[in-house]
Amino acid sequence: MSEIPSSIKKQAMDRNFQPSVRIGKTGITENIVDEIRGQLAKRKLVKIKINKGIYDREDRSQVWDYLSQETSSVVVMARGNVGVLWSKS
């Protein structure tokens, strides 16, 4: 895995950078994955929020890993219910 540029890390940590995808009670569906792929193609950086109570703390890291694999992206940041994915291409 290549190093994530500091400019990307700064954008991911910015409090003004709002989540553009929410994962609700239905969990991760193919539609969610397709939406993330589409947004990554346009923006390169996507912030995702998981509604509270959907996944346990232990399961969230697996969620971020799964989404990064399915969307060919890199997890820049994952803290609590919020994660940021970055598309290198």
PDB file of N, CA, C and O in Angstrom:
ATOM      1  N   MET A   1       0.843  -1.174   0.000  1.00  0.00           N
ATOM      2  CA  MET A   1       0.000   0.000   0.000  1.00  0.00           C
ATOM      3  C   MET A   1       0.885   1.233   0.000  1.00  0.00           C
ATOM      4  O   MET A   1       1.824   1.322   0.791  1.00  0.00           O
ATOM      5  N   SER A   2       0.603   2.163  -0.858  1.00  0.00           N
ATOM      6  CA  SER A   2       1.407   3.370  -0.950  1.00  0.00           C
ATOM      7  C   SER A   2       1.014   4.361   0.139  1.00  0.00           C
ATOM      8  O   SER A   2      -0.049   4.261   0.750  1.00  0.00           O
ATOM      9  N   GLU A   3       1.899   5.308   0.356  1.00  0.00           N
ATOM     10  CA  GLU A   3       1.676   6.338   1.370  1.00  0.00           C
ATOM     11  C   GLU A   3       0.553   7.278   0.941  1.00  0.00           C
ATOM     12  O   GLU A   3       0.456   7.652  -0.228  1.00  0.00           O
ATOM     13  N   ILE A   4      -0.280   7.649   1.884  1.00  0.00           N
ATOM     14  CA  ILE A   4      -1.379   8.583   1.618  1.00  0.00           C
ATOM     15  C   ILE A   4      -0.826   9.995   1.745  1.00  0.00           C
ATOM     16  O   ILE A   4      -0.235  10.327   2.773  1.00  0.00           O
ATOM     17  N   PRO A   5      -1.002  10.841   0.723  1.00  0.00           N
ATOM     18  CA  PRO A   5      -0.483  12.214   0.789  1.00  0.00           C
ATOM     19  C   PRO A   5      -1.070  12.988   1.969  1.00  0.00           C
ATOM     20  O   PRO A   5      -2.219  12.779   2.358  1.00  0.00           O
ATOM     21  N   SER A   6      -0.268  13.876   2.524  1.00  0.00           N
ATOM     22  CA  SER A   6      -0.723  14.652   3.684  1.00  0.00           C
ATOM     23  C   SER A   6      -1.901  15.551   3.332  1.00  0.00           C
ATOM     24  O   SER A   6      -2.745  15.818   4.187  1.00  0.00           O
ATOM     25  N   SER A   7      -1.974  16.024   2.087  1.00  0.00           N
ATOM     26  CA  SER A   7      -3.104  16.873   1.692  1.00  0.00           C
ATOM     27  C   SER A   7      -4.419  16.094   1.744  1.00  0.00           C
ATOM     28  O   SER A   7      -5.457  16.648   2.107  1.00  0.00           O
ATOM     29  N   ILE A   8      -4.375  14.820   1.384  1.00  0.00           N
ATOM     30  CA  ILE A   8      -5.567  13.968   1.446  1.00  0.00           C
ATOM     31  C   ILE A   8      -5.955  13.728   2.905  1.00  0.00           C
ATOM     32  O   ILE A   8      -7.136  13.764   3.249  1.00  0.00           O
ATOM     33  N   LYS A   9      -4.964  13.484   3.757  1.00  0.00           N
ATOM     34  CA  LYS A   9      -5.240  13.278   5.179  1.00  0.00           C
ATOM     35  C   LYS A   9      -5.876  14.523   5.797  1.00  0.00           C
ATOM     36  O   LYS A   9      -6.803  14.418   6.600  1.00  0.00           O
ATOM     37  N   LYS A  10      -5.378  15.697   5.420  1.00  0.00           N
ATOM     38  CA  LYS A  10      -5.931  16.947   5.954  1.00  0.00           C
ATOM     39  C   LYS A  10      -7.381  17.131   5.522  1.00  0.00           C
ATOM     40  O   LYS A  10      -8.226  17.526   6.327  1.00  0.00           O
ATOM     41  N   GLN A  11      -7.670  16.848   4.258  1.00  0.00           N
ATOM     42  CA  GLN A  11      -9.051  16.957   3.769  1.00  0.00           C
ATOM     43  C   GLN A  11      -9.961  15.988   4.516  1.00  0.00           C
ATOM     44  O   GLN A  11     -11.088  16.335   4.870  1.00  0.00           O
ATOM     45  N   ALA A  12      -9.473  14.784   4.752  1.00  0.00           N
ATOM     46  CA  ALA A  12     -10.276  13.763   5.431  1.00  0.00           C
ATOM     47  C   ALA A  12     -10.588  14.162   6.872  1.00  0.00           C
ATOM     48  O   ALA A  12     -11.667  13.855   7.379  1.00  0.00           O
ATOM     49  N   MET A  13      -9.663  14.835   7.527  1.00  0.00           N
ATOM     50  CA  MET A  13      -9.835  15.220   8.926  1.00  0.00           C
ATOM     51  C   MET A  13     -10.606  16.529   9.097  1.00  0.00           C
ATOM     52  O   MET A  13     -10.992  16.874  10.214  1.00  0.00           O
ATOM     53  N   ASP A  14     -10.831  17.252   8.016  1.00  0.00           N
ATOM     54  CA  ASP A  14     -11.511  18.548   8.079  1.00  0.00           C
ATOM     55  C   ASP A  14     -12.941  18.379   8.593  1.00  0.00           C
ATOM     56  O   ASP A  14     -13.704  17.566   8.071  1.00  0.00           O
ATOM     57  N   ARG A  15     -13.291  19.139   9.606  1.00  0.00           N
ATOM     58  CA  ARG A  15     -14.638  19.048  10.189  1.00  0.00           C
ATOM     59  C   ARG A  15     -15.720  19.540   9.229  1.00  0.00           C
ATOM     60  O   ARG A  15     -16.883  19.163   9.368  1.00  0.00           O
ATOM     61  N   ASN A  16     -15.360  20.362   8.275  1.00  0.00           N
ATOM     62  CA  ASN A  16     -16.334  20.870   7.304  1.00  0.00           C
ATOM     63  C   ASN A  16     -16.626  19.866   6.192  1.00  0.00           C
ATOM     64  O   ASN A  16     -17.565  20.052   5.419  1.00  0.00           O
ATOM     65  N   PHE A  17     -15.835  18.816   6.110  1.00  0.00           N
ATOM     66  CA  PHE A  17     -16.039  17.767   5.112  1.00  0.00           C
ATOM     67  C   PHE A  17     -17.143  16.839   5.629  1.00  0.00           C
ATOM     68  O   PHE A  17     -16.907  16.011   6.508  1.00  0.00           O
ATOM     69  N   GLN A  18     -18.325  16.986   5.084  1.00  0.00           N
ATOM     70  CA  GLN A  18     -19.513  16.277   5.568  1.00  0.00           C
ATOM     71  C   GLN A  18     -19.651  14.889   4.927  1.00  0.00           C
ATOM     72  O   GLN A  18     -19.222  14.686   3.791  1.00  0.00           O
ATOM     73  N   PRO A  19     -20.246  13.937   5.650  1.00  0.00           N
ATOM     74  CA  PRO A  19     -20.503  12.614   5.071  1.00  0.00           C
ATOM     75  C   PRO A  19     -21.451  12.720   3.873  1.00  0.00           C
ATOM     76  O   PRO A  19     -22.469  13.409   3.931  1.00  0.00           O
ATOM     77  N   SER A  20     -21.104  12.037   2.806  1.00  0.00           N
ATOM     78  CA  SER A  20     -21.958  12.052   1.620  1.00  0.00           C
ATOM     79  C   SER A  20     -22.693  10.727   1.438  1.00  0.00           C
ATOM     80  O   SER A  20     -23.576  10.616   0.588  1.00  0.00           O
ATOM     81  N   VAL A  21     -22.328   9.718   2.238  1.00  0.00           N
ATOM     82  CA  VAL A  21     -23.006   8.421   2.195  1.00  0.00           C
ATOM     83  C   VAL A  21     -23.294   8.001   3.632  1.00  0.00           C
ATOM     84  O   VAL A  21     -22.433   8.099   4.507  1.00  0.00           O
ATOM     85  N   ARG A  22     -24.508   7.535   3.858  1.00  0.00           N
ATOM     86  CA  ARG A  22     -24.895   7.012   5.175  1.00  0.00           C
ATOM     87  C   ARG A  22     -25.299   5.555   5.026  1.00  0.00           C
ATOM     88  O   ARG A  22     -26.011   5.178   4.095  1.00  0.00           O
ATOM     89  N   ILE A  23     -24.833   4.755   5.955  1.00  0.00           N
ATOM     90  CA  ILE A  23     -25.216   3.351   5.985  1.00  0.00           C
ATOM     91  C   ILE A  23     -26.251   3.199   7.093  1.00  0.00           C
ATOM     92  O   ILE A  23     -25.958   3.428   8.267  1.00  0.00           O
ATOM     93  N   GLY A  24     -27.458   2.811   6.710  1.00  0.00           N
ATOM     94  CA  GLY A  24     -28.574   2.725   7.650  1.00  0.00           C
ATOM     95  C   GLY A  24     -28.863   1.312   8.099  1.00  0.00           C
ATOM     96  O   GLY A  24     -27.994   0.441   8.069  1.00  0.00           O
ATOM     97  N   LYS A  25     -30.098   1.097   8.516  1.00  0.00           N
ATOM     98  CA  LYS A  25     -30.483  -0.182   9.121  1.00  0.00           C
ATOM     99  C   LYS A  25     -30.418  -1.360   8.164  1.00  0.00           C
ATOM    100  O   LYS A  25     -30.339  -2.505   8.610  1.00  0.00           O
ATOM    101  N   THR A  26     -30.450  -1.109   6.848  1.00  0.00           N
ATOM    102  CA  THR A  26     -30.334  -2.215   5.892  1.00  0.00           C
ATOM    103  C   THR A  26     -28.888  -2.670   5.732  1.00  0.00           C
ATOM    104  O   THR A  26     -28.630  -3.705   5.117  1.00  0.00           O
ATOM    105  N   GLY A  27     -27.949  -1.913   6.276  1.00  0.00           N
ATOM    106  CA  GLY A  27     -26.541  -2.288   6.205  1.00  0.00           C
ATOM    107  C   GLY A  27     -25.943  -1.996   4.842  1.00  0.00           C
ATOM    108  O   GLY A  27     -26.416  -1.128   4.109  1.00  0.00           O
ATOM    109  N   ILE A  28     -24.902  -2.732   4.521  1.00  0.00           N
ATOM    110  CA  ILE A  28     -24.209  -2.527   3.250  1.00  0.00           C
ATOM    111  C   ILE A  28     -24.928  -3.324   2.174  1.00  0.00           C
ATOM    112  O   ILE A  28     -25.033  -4.548   2.255  1.00  0.00           O
ATOM    113  N   THR A  29     -25.416  -2.620   1.174  1.00  0.00           N
ATOM    114  CA  THR A  29     -26.076  -3.261   0.038  1.00  0.00           C
ATOM    115  C   THR A  29     -25.275  -2.955  -1.218  1.00  0.00           C
ATOM    116  O   THR A  29     -24.363  -2.130  -1.199  1.00  0.00           O
ATOM    117  N   GLU A  30     -25.619  -3.619  -2.298  1.00  0.00           N
ATOM    118  CA  GLU A  30     -24.941  -3.354  -3.572  1.00  0.00           C
ATOM    119  C   GLU A  30     -25.165  -1.908  -4.004  1.00  0.00           C
ATOM    120  O   GLU A  30     -24.288  -1.300  -4.618  1.00  0.00           O
ATOM    121  N   ASN A  31     -26.336  -1.355  -3.686  1.00  0.00           N
ATOM    122  CA  ASN A  31     -26.608   0.047  -4.024  1.00  0.00           C
ATOM    123  C   ASN A  31     -25.668   0.996  -3.294  1.00  0.00           C
ATOM    124  O   ASN A  31     -25.211   1.983  -3.871  1.00  0.00           O
ATOM    125  N   ILE A  32     -25.375   0.709  -2.036  1.00  0.00           N
ATOM    126  CA  ILE A  32     -24.438   1.537  -1.259  1.00  0.00           C
ATOM    127  C   ILE A  32     -23.054   1.473  -1.896  1.00  0.00           C
ATOM    128  O   ILE A  32     -22.402   2.500  -2.082  1.00  0.00           O
ATOM    129  N   VAL A  33     -22.613   0.269  -2.228  1.00  0.00           N
ATOM    130  CA  VAL A  33     -21.293   0.094  -2.839  1.00  0.00           C
ATOM    131  C   VAL A  33     -21.233   0.827  -4.177  1.00  0.00           C
ATOM    132  O   VAL A  33     -20.238   1.491  -4.471  1.00  0.00           O
ATOM    133  N   ASP A  34     -22.278   0.716  -4.989  1.00  0.00           N
ATOM    134  CA  ASP A  34     -22.321   1.419  -6.277  1.00  0.00           C
ATOM    135  C   ASP A  34     -22.281   2.931  -6.089  1.00  0.00           C
ATOM    136  O   ASP A  34     -21.609   3.632  -6.846  1.00  0.00           O
ATOM    137  N   GLU A  35     -22.991   3.433  -5.093  1.00  0.00           N
ATOM    138  CA  GLU A  35     -22.997   4.870  -4.808  1.00  0.00           C
ATOM    139  C   GLU A  35     -21.600   5.352  -4.412  1.00  0.00           C
ATOM    140  O   GLU A  35     -21.154   6.408  -4.860  1.00  0.00           O
ATOM    141  N   ILE A  36     -20.922   4.587  -3.583  1.00  0.00           N
ATOM    142  CA  ILE A  36     -19.565   4.953  -3.169  1.00  0.00           C
ATOM    143  C   ILE A  36     -18.627   4.938  -4.370  1.00  0.00           C
ATOM    144  O   ILE A  36     -17.810   5.844  -4.530  1.00  0.00           O
ATOM    145  N   ARG A  37     -18.740   3.912  -5.217  1.00  0.00           N
ATOM    146  CA  ARG A  37     -17.909   3.856  -6.436  1.00  0.00           C
ATOM    147  C   ARG A  37     -18.121   5.090  -7.305  1.00  0.00           C
ATOM    148  O   ARG A  37     -17.162   5.695  -7.784  1.00  0.00           O
ATOM    149  N   GLY A  38     -19.385   5.458  -7.503  1.00  0.00           N
ATOM    150  CA  GLY A  38     -19.707   6.623  -8.321  1.00  0.00           C
ATOM    151  C   GLY A  38     -19.148   7.903  -7.743  1.00  0.00           C
ATOM    152  O   GLY A  38     -18.612   8.737  -8.473  1.00  0.00           O
ATOM    153  N   GLN A  39     -19.269   8.067  -6.440  1.00  0.00           N
ATOM    154  CA  GLN A  39     -18.745   9.278  -5.809  1.00  0.00           C
ATOM    155  C   GLN A  39     -17.224   9.314  -5.847  1.00  0.00           C
ATOM    156  O   GLN A  39     -16.635  10.379  -6.034  1.00  0.00           O
ATOM    157  N   LEU A  40     -16.582   8.163  -5.673  1.00  0.00           N
ATOM    158  CA  LEU A  40     -15.120   8.119  -5.753  1.00  0.00           C
ATOM    159  C   LEU A  40     -14.632   8.466  -7.154  1.00  0.00           C
ATOM    160  O   LEU A  40     -13.574   9.077  -7.311  1.00  0.00           O
ATOM    161  N   ALA A  41     -15.392   8.080  -8.165  1.00  0.00           N
ATOM    162  CA  ALA A  41     -15.019   8.399  -9.545  1.00  0.00           C
ATOM    163  C   ALA A  41     -15.068   9.902  -9.790  1.00  0.00           C
ATOM    164  O   ALA A  41     -14.284  10.434 -10.576  1.00  0.00           O
ATOM    165  N   LYS A  42     -15.988  10.582  -9.119  1.00  0.00           N
ATOM    166  CA  LYS A  42     -16.135  12.029  -9.305  1.00  0.00           C
ATOM    167  C   LYS A  42     -15.226  12.838  -8.389  1.00  0.00           C
ATOM    168  O   LYS A  42     -14.622  13.820  -8.820  1.00  0.00           O
ATOM    169  N   ARG A  43     -15.127  12.432  -7.132  1.00  0.00           N
ATOM    170  CA  ARG A  43     -14.477  13.272  -6.126  1.00  0.00           C
ATOM    171  C   ARG A  43     -13.145  12.766  -5.600  1.00  0.00           C
ATOM    172  O   ARG A  43     -12.338  13.563  -5.121  1.00  0.00           O
ATOM    173  N   LYS A  44     -12.897  11.486  -5.673  1.00  0.00           N
ATOM    174  CA  LYS A  44     -11.697  10.832  -5.150  1.00  0.00           C
ATOM    175  C   LYS A  44     -11.686  10.658  -3.634  1.00  0.00           C
ATOM    176  O   LYS A  44     -10.934   9.832  -3.116  1.00  0.00           O
ATOM    177  N   LEU A  45     -12.516  11.428  -2.910  1.00  0.00           N
ATOM    178  CA  LEU A  45     -12.546  11.336  -1.455  1.00  0.00           C
ATOM    179  C   LEU A  45     -14.000  11.322  -0.999  1.00  0.00           C
ATOM    180  O   LEU A  45     -14.760  12.237  -1.317  1.00  0.00           O
ATOM    181  N   VAL A  46     -14.391  10.283  -0.250  1.00  0.00           N
ATOM    182  CA  VAL A  46     -15.784  10.134   0.174  1.00  0.00           C
ATOM    183  C   VAL A  46     -15.823   9.840   1.673  1.00  0.00           C
ATOM    184  O   VAL A  46     -15.125   8.957   2.170  1.00  0.00           O
ATOM    185  N   LYS A  47     -16.650  10.597   2.370  1.00  0.00           N
ATOM    186  CA  LYS A  47     -16.839  10.390   3.807  1.00  0.00           C
ATOM    187  C   LYS A  47     -18.134   9.614   4.013  1.00  0.00           C
ATOM    188  O   LYS A  47     -19.178   9.958   3.459  1.00  0.00           O
ATOM    189  N   ILE A  48     -18.046   8.558   4.822  1.00  0.00           N
ATOM    190  CA  ILE A  48     -19.169   7.654   5.036  1.00  0.00           C
ATOM    191  C   ILE A  48     -19.476   7.597   6.528  1.00  0.00           C
ATOM    192  O   ILE A  48     -18.572   7.522   7.359  1.00  0.00           O
ATOM    193  N   LYS A  49     -20.755   7.634   6.851  1.00  0.00           N
ATOM    194  CA  LYS A  49     -21.173   7.528   8.249  1.00  0.00           C
ATOM    195  C   LYS A  49     -22.096   6.331   8.403  1.00  0.00           C
ATOM    196  O   LYS A  49     -23.023   6.136   7.617  1.00  0.00           O
ATOM    197  N   ILE A  50     -21.829   5.537   9.423  1.00  0.00           N
ATOM    198  CA  ILE A  50     -22.673   4.393   9.754  1.00  0.00           C
ATOM    199  C   ILE A  50     -23.572   4.817  10.907  1.00  0.00           C
ATOM    200  O   ILE A  50     -23.086   5.306  11.927  1.00  0.00           O
ATOM    201  N   ASN A  51     -24.865   4.635  10.754  1.00  0.00           N
ATOM    202  CA  ASN A  51     -25.788   4.971  11.840  1.00  0.00           C
ATOM    203  C   ASN A  51     -25.448   4.152  13.082  1.00  0.00           C
ATOM    204  O   ASN A  51     -25.038   2.995  12.982  1.00  0.00           O
ATOM    205  N   LYS A  52     -25.620   4.757  14.238  1.00  0.00           N
ATOM    206  CA  LYS A  52     -25.289   4.085  15.498  1.00  0.00           C
ATOM    207  C   LYS A  52     -26.147   2.840  15.695  1.00  0.00           C
ATOM    208  O   LYS A  52     -27.329   2.813  15.351  1.00  0.00           O
ATOM    209  N   GLY A  53     -25.522   1.817  16.254  1.00  0.00           N
ATOM    210  CA  GLY A  53     -26.236   0.594  16.576  1.00  0.00           C
ATOM    211  C   GLY A  53     -26.322  -0.409  15.440  1.00  0.00           C
ATOM    212  O   GLY A  53     -26.839  -1.510  15.626  1.00  0.00           O
ATOM    213  N   ILE A  54     -25.824  -0.046  14.270  1.00  0.00           N
ATOM    214  CA  ILE A  54     -25.888  -0.962  13.124  1.00  0.00           C
ATOM    215  C   ILE A  54     -24.807  -2.042  13.236  1.00  0.00           C
ATOM    216  O   ILE A  54     -25.086  -3.227  13.059  1.00  0.00           O
ATOM    217  N   TYR A  55     -23.578  -1.624  13.532  1.00  0.00           N
ATOM    218  CA  TYR A  55     -22.462  -2.565  13.656  1.00  0.00           C
ATOM    219  C   TYR A  55     -21.770  -2.363  14.995  1.00  0.00           C
ATOM    220  O   TYR A  55     -21.698  -1.245  15.505  1.00  0.00           O
ATOM    221  N   ASP A  56     -21.265  -3.448  15.559  1.00  0.00           N
ATOM    222  CA  ASP A  56     -20.465  -3.370  16.779  1.00  0.00           C
ATOM    223  C   ASP A  56     -19.108  -2.755  16.451  1.00  0.00           C
ATOM    224  O   ASP A  56     -18.707  -2.670  15.291  1.00  0.00           O
ATOM    225  N   ARG A  57     -18.426  -2.339  17.484  1.00  0.00           N
ATOM    226  CA  ARG A  57     -17.106  -1.727  17.316  1.00  0.00           C
ATOM    227  C   ARG A  57     -16.151  -2.652  16.555  1.00  0.00           C
ATOM    228  O   ARG A  57     -15.398  -2.203  15.691  1.00  0.00           O
ATOM    229  N   GLU A  58     -16.190  -3.930  16.882  1.00  0.00           N
ATOM    230  CA  GLU A  58     -15.291  -4.892  16.236  1.00  0.00           C
ATOM    231  C   GLU A  58     -15.623  -5.070  14.753  1.00  0.00           C
ATOM    232  O   GLU A  58     -14.732  -5.290  13.933  1.00  0.00           O
ATOM    233  N   ASP A  59     -16.904  -4.972  14.420  1.00  0.00           N
ATOM    234  CA  ASP A  59     -17.334  -5.187  13.038  1.00  0.00           C
ATOM    235  C   ASP A  59     -17.031  -3.999  12.130  1.00  0.00           C
ATOM    236  O   ASP A  59     -16.916  -4.165  10.915  1.00  0.00           O
ATOM    237  N   ARG A  60     -16.900  -2.812  12.700  1.00  0.00           N
ATOM    238  CA  ARG A  60     -16.701  -1.619  11.871  1.00  0.00           C
ATOM    239  C   ARG A  60     -15.407  -1.668  11.073  1.00  0.00           C
ATOM    240  O   ARG A  60     -15.380  -1.245   9.917  1.00  0.00           O
ATOM    241  N   SER A  61     -14.336  -2.176  11.667  1.00  0.00           N
ATOM    242  CA  SER A  61     -13.078  -2.260  10.919  1.00  0.00           C
ATOM    243  C   SER A  61     -13.231  -3.199   9.726  1.00  0.00           C
ATOM    244  O   SER A  61     -12.641  -2.969   8.670  1.00  0.00           O
ATOM    245  N   GLN A  62     -14.019  -4.252   9.895  1.00  0.00           N
ATOM    246  CA  GLN A  62     -14.285  -5.158   8.777  1.00  0.00           C
ATOM    247  C   GLN A  62     -15.117  -4.469   7.703  1.00  0.00           C
ATOM    248  O   GLN A  62     -14.929  -4.717   6.513  1.00  0.00           O
ATOM    249  N   VAL A  63     -16.037  -3.604   8.122  1.00  0.00           N
ATOM    250  CA  VAL A  63     -16.857  -2.847   7.167  1.00  0.00           C
ATOM    251  C   VAL A  63     -15.965  -1.959   6.316  1.00  0.00           C
ATOM    252  O   VAL A  63     -16.098  -1.936   5.093  1.00  0.00           O
ATOM    253  N   TRP A  64     -15.046  -1.220   6.959  1.00  0.00           N
ATOM    254  CA  TRP A  64     -14.165  -0.318   6.196  1.00  0.00           C
ATOM    255  C   TRP A  64     -13.268  -1.111   5.249  1.00  0.00           C
ATOM    256  O   TRP A  64     -13.051  -0.696   4.111  1.00  0.00           O
ATOM    257  N   ASP A  65     -12.743  -2.255   5.712  1.00  0.00           N
ATOM    258  CA  ASP A  65     -11.906  -3.094   4.849  1.00  0.00           C
ATOM    259  C   ASP A  65     -12.705  -3.618   3.658  1.00  0.00           C
ATOM    260  O   ASP A  65     -12.219  -3.614   2.527  1.00  0.00           O
ATOM    261  N   TYR A  66     -13.925  -4.065   3.917  1.00  0.00           N
ATOM    262  CA  TYR A  66     -14.783  -4.583   2.846  1.00  0.00           C
ATOM    263  C   TYR A  66     -15.079  -3.494   1.815  1.00  0.00           C
ATOM    264  O   TYR A  66     -14.958  -3.723   0.612  1.00  0.00           O
ATOM    265  N   LEU A  67     -15.464  -2.318   2.288  1.00  0.00           N
ATOM    266  CA  LEU A  67     -15.788  -1.227   1.360  1.00  0.00           C
ATOM    267  C   LEU A  67     -14.571  -0.808   0.546  1.00  0.00           C
ATOM    268  O   LEU A  67     -14.698  -0.515  -0.643  1.00  0.00           O
ATOM    269  N   SER A  68     -13.404  -0.773   1.159  1.00  0.00           N
ATOM    270  CA  SER A  68     -12.207  -0.382   0.408  1.00  0.00           C
ATOM    271  C   SER A  68     -11.868  -1.422  -0.657  1.00  0.00           C
ATOM    272  O   SER A  68     -11.431  -1.065  -1.752  1.00  0.00           O
ATOM    273  N   GLN A  69     -12.063  -2.698  -0.349  1.00  0.00           N
ATOM    274  CA  GLN A  69     -11.813  -3.747  -1.342  1.00  0.00           C
ATOM    275  C   GLN A  69     -12.813  -3.669  -2.489  1.00  0.00           C
ATOM    276  O   GLN A  69     -12.432  -3.746  -3.657  1.00  0.00           O
ATOM    277  N   GLU A  70     -14.082  -3.519  -2.159  1.00  0.00           N
ATOM    278  CA  GLU A  70     -15.138  -3.503  -3.174  1.00  0.00           C
ATOM    279  C   GLU A  70     -15.070  -2.277  -4.082  1.00  0.00           C
ATOM    280  O   GLU A  70     -15.503  -2.334  -5.233  1.00  0.00           O
ATOM    281  N   THR A  71     -14.534  -1.177  -3.576  1.00  0.00           N
ATOM    282  CA  THR A  71     -14.496   0.065  -4.354  1.00  0.00           C
ATOM    283  C   THR A  71     -13.096   0.393  -4.859  1.00  0.00           C
ATOM    284  O   THR A  71     -12.888   1.454  -5.448  1.00  0.00           O
ATOM    285  N   SER A  72     -12.137  -0.497  -4.639  1.00  0.00           N
ATOM    286  CA  SER A  72     -10.740  -0.282  -5.046  1.00  0.00           C
ATOM    287  C   SER A  72     -10.218   1.051  -4.515  1.00  0.00           C
ATOM    288  O   SER A  72      -9.654   1.855  -5.257  1.00  0.00           O
ATOM    289  N   SER A  73     -10.417   1.264  -3.234  1.00  0.00           N
ATOM    290  CA  SER A  73      -9.988   2.511  -2.607  1.00  0.00           C
ATOM    291  C   SER A  73      -9.164   2.204  -1.360  1.00  0.00           C
ATOM    292  O   SER A  73      -8.931   1.046  -1.016  1.00  0.00           O
ATOM    293  N   VAL A  74      -8.733   3.269  -0.697  1.00  0.00           N
ATOM    294  CA  VAL A  74      -7.914   3.157   0.502  1.00  0.00           C
ATOM    295  C   VAL A  74      -8.643   3.839   1.652  1.00  0.00           C
ATOM    296  O   VAL A  74      -9.227   4.908   1.476  1.00  0.00           O
ATOM    297  N   VAL A  75      -8.610   3.222   2.825  1.00  0.00           N
ATOM    298  CA  VAL A  75      -9.190   3.852   4.012  1.00  0.00           C
ATOM    299  C   VAL A  75      -8.189   4.888   4.521  1.00  0.00           C
ATOM    300  O   VAL A  75      -7.092   4.541   4.959  1.00  0.00           O
ATOM    301  N   VAL A  76      -8.578   6.162   4.458  1.00  0.00           N
ATOM    302  CA  VAL A  76      -7.714   7.240   4.929  1.00  0.00           C
ATOM    303  C   VAL A  76      -7.874   7.402   6.431  1.00  0.00           C
ATOM    304  O   VAL A  76      -6.895   7.586   7.155  1.00  0.00           O
ATOM    305  N   MET A  77      -9.110   7.331   6.890  1.00  0.00           N
ATOM    306  CA  MET A  77      -9.411   7.542   8.291  1.00  0.00           C
ATOM    307  C   MET A  77     -10.641   6.729   8.659  1.00  0.00           C
ATOM    308  O   MET A  77     -11.597   6.656   7.887  1.00  0.00           O
ATOM    309  N   ALA A  78     -10.617   6.125   9.824  1.00  0.00           N
ATOM    310  CA  ALA A  78     -11.799   5.447  10.359  1.00  0.00           C
ATOM    311  C   ALA A  78     -11.825   5.709  11.854  1.00  0.00           C
ATOM    312  O   ALA A  78     -10.968   5.233  12.598  1.00  0.00           O
ATOM    313  N   ARG A  79     -12.814   6.468  12.279  1.00  0.00           N
ATOM    314  CA  ARG A  79     -12.927   6.818  13.695  1.00  0.00           C
ATOM    315  C   ARG A  79     -14.388   6.691  14.100  1.00  0.00           C
ATOM    316  O   ARG A  79     -15.247   7.418  13.601  1.00  0.00           O
ATOM    317  N   GLY A  80     -14.657   5.772  14.997  1.00  0.00           N
ATOM    318  CA  GLY A  80     -16.033   5.579  15.438  1.00  0.00           C
ATOM    319  C   GLY A  80     -16.923   5.128  14.294  1.00  0.00           C
ATOM    320  O   GLY A  80     -16.633   4.135  13.626  1.00  0.00           O
ATOM    321  N   ASN A  81     -18.005   5.859  14.070  1.00  0.00           N
ATOM    322  CA  ASN A  81     -18.964   5.518  13.018  1.00  0.00           C
ATOM    323  C   ASN A  81     -18.652   6.186  11.689  1.00  0.00           C
ATOM    324  O   ASN A  81     -19.438   6.077  10.748  1.00  0.00           O
ATOM    325  N   VAL A  82     -17.528   6.869  11.593  1.00  0.00           N
ATOM    326  CA  VAL A  82     -17.208   7.638  10.388  1.00  0.00           C
ATOM    327  C   VAL A  82     -15.910   7.134   9.770  1.00  0.00           C
ATOM    328  O   VAL A  82     -14.932   6.865  10.467  1.00  0.00           O
ATOM    329  N   GLY A  83     -15.924   7.012   8.446  1.00  0.00           N
ATOM    330  CA  GLY A  83     -14.731   6.625   7.716  1.00  0.00           C
ATOM    331  C   GLY A  83     -14.617   7.413   6.431  1.00  0.00           C
ATOM    332  O   GLY A  83     -15.613   7.891   5.888  1.00  0.00           O
ATOM    333  N   VAL A  84     -13.381   7.546   5.944  1.00  0.00           N
ATOM    334  CA  VAL A  84     -13.129   8.265   4.698  1.00  0.00           C
ATOM    335  C   VAL A  84     -12.358   7.345   3.770  1.00  0.00           C
ATOM    336  O   VAL A  84     -11.335   6.773   4.144  1.00  0.00           O
ATOM    337  N   LEU A  85     -12.869   7.212   2.547  1.00  0.00           N
ATOM    338  CA  LEU A  85     -12.210   6.409   1.516  1.00  0.00           C
ATOM    339  C   LEU A  85     -11.630   7.327   0.455  1.00  0.00           C
ATOM    340  O   LEU A  85     -12.200   8.372   0.140  1.00  0.00           O
ATOM    341  N   TRP A  86     -10.483   6.922  -0.096  1.00  0.00           N
ATOM    342  CA  TRP A  86      -9.790   7.696  -1.121  1.00  0.00           C
ATOM    343  C   TRP A  86      -9.479   6.800  -2.307  1.00  0.00           C
ATOM    344  O   TRP A  86      -8.968   5.692  -2.148  1.00  0.00           O
ATOM    345  N   SER A  87      -9.792   7.288  -3.488  1.00  0.00           N
ATOM    346  CA  SER A  87      -9.474   6.577  -4.724  1.00  0.00           C
ATOM    347  C   SER A  87      -8.190   7.148  -5.289  1.00  0.00           C
ATOM    348  O   SER A  87      -8.116   8.338  -5.593  1.00  0.00           O
ATOM    349  N   LYS A  88      -7.173   6.303  -5.432  1.00  0.00           N
ATOM    350  CA  LYS A  88      -5.869   6.764  -5.929  1.00  0.00           C
ATOM    351  C   LYS A  88      -5.888   7.083  -7.414  1.00  0.00           C
ATOM    352  O   LYS A  88      -5.096   7.900  -7.883  1.00  0.00           O
ATOM    353  N   SER A  89      -6.781   6.448  -8.153  1.00  0.00           N
ATOM    354  CA  SER A  89      -6.770   6.635  -9.612  1.00  0.00           C
ATOM    355  C   SER A  89      -7.578   7.822 -10.057  1.00  0.00           C
ATOM    356  O   SER A  89      -7.659   8.100 -11.253  1.00  0.00           O
TER     357      SER A  89
END
